[in-house]
Amino acid sequence: MAKLNSLLKIEGTLDGLTFYKGKDGYLVRTKGGVSKNRIQNDPAFIRTRENGTEFGHVATSGKKLRQAITPLLADVKDTRVTSRLTKVLSQVKNTDLTSARGLRKVGIGMQSVAGKNALKAFDFNNNAQLDSILYADYQLNTTTGEVLINNLNPSQDIKKPGGATHVSFSTGVLNLNFETEEKELILSNIENIPINSTATNISVVPTAMPTGTGQVYYFFKLAFFQEVNGTQYALNNGTYNVLQILDIL
């Protein structure tokens, strides 16, 4: 690597040389690395090809899951959710103990207890994790999908973001088969309450249970709003909204 002292401030690759700006000014280095053709064909890179195939599969699986819950996820904002979910689904893929290396599948991993446990309790907003926002106990009925909170005191049991006056609770149950891409998401009623000291019971129940050949995912969501002159507005476009996978069967 060399330092470029000329008046030309070039960034990019030219004649096998890569020019870029670093903390010490403009630098230049020779082009290196292994060619794409060699990686694709050289037996020495078989592990690299296997890893690449599995990574692509995991990334696609993450996209399938996110798309399947779009109605829940649309107003839950975390710029790193894609990379975080990919990392966890890679762990799920590793629980596939039947497929050959390079062919391991998220869908097969999800059939195991270890695979389910790897994804269970995943927070889609790392800046608003369920356990750090909701202090009250909640109960999940896996038969009906109902999430129940008894005697909730919003001002004490919820860590509200600045400016929030109301919070909405909802749930959703998803049946998703990663291999066939069969999916069905059923949403619950929405319970919207003011964040004050009035104790209340919260019950959110899906209108039905989804059917299908995949695993069943139970989601729980909190969304915050600010009321101005009788109208509620989403708070910071979902920056503080919560969405977690409570359980997987």
Phi, psi and omega in degrees: 000136181232159178264135181270118184256358182285174179283345181286129179249088186258138171230129182132192182246134181214122178052044177080002178248138179252123180255133179207161181261124176244187182291341179261014180110201181276130185238161179221141177215158179284150179290133181225196179097174182261141182292153178299320181298320180292319179298323183283339188235335184288126178303335180294341183252024181298321179294322178298318179294319179297315179297320180295319179297315181292322178297317178298320178296317180297315180299319178295321179297320177298320178295320178299316180294315180297318180293327181293335182245028181309317180300331178274324190272343189304324182249028174245109192255117173211112185294344182253012184297324181297312181291323180292318180293321178300319179298317181290318179293335173295322175294321177298315179303323181293343178275358171284105185260010183248332184274154177290156177301136185095345182237009181294144189238143174296317182300322178288320177300324181292346178281348182263157177297318181297320179295315178298316182296329180295326184264337182298142181073017176290129177262123180284344173239103183291343178273353179216072180283142186306312185291343178265352181251318182253118182265346182281155175285145177227155181238134177250126174261107185286347177282318183254343184084003182291139168246126186237133173234119180265138173055048179285127172255099189305318184291335181261326189264356181234129174272095186275146174286159180302133178092348182285134177245337183222158177222143177247139176248140174203167178219165177210148178237129184240133167252117185227127173251109183297329185282315182268348183067014175291134183208148172209127179243127176244128182260161180261180166294164178246126177258112180251123183225154174288149178271088180222194185265011179279117181290143181207159175260138179247128176223116176239125187227127175301150182292341177195177174255137182291155177245161180152183185254005182261196176276159180254125183248132181250121183248147176228133187228139170238132178232136185255147182222159174239126180267128177228117179053043175085358179245133179266135180240140177301136185273118177051037175056031175092011181300329184252007182284149186249137172212120182228147170277110182284321184200162178221129178236000000 
